[in-house]
Amino acid sequence: MHSRLKLVKATKNIGGSILILGIIIFLYGFLVSDYSSITGIGIGTVMGAVFIFIMGMFFAATEEMLENTAKGTPVHFTLHRIK
């Protein structure tokens, strides 16, 4: 449990700081700068922050599911002949 909590906190901190940076870049490009490419960089940074956050939550959920599943459960396959 402790490792997942650390992963969630790290994801939240990194994603949040990149999100704030992306919002600042977007607002600077949209309101202040004459170059539209800076606005696009801000949008891309915000999307990257959301992607980092979603991937971190996915990794934490995957780790939880792997920890809670029964290990070593045999899987039986049956082969059917097609006539």
Buried (B, 14 or more C-beta within 10 A) or exposed (E): EEEBEEBBEEBEEBBEEBBEBBBEBBEBBEEEBEEEEBBEBBBEBBEBBBEBBEEBBEBBEEEEEEEEEEEEEEEEEEEEEEE
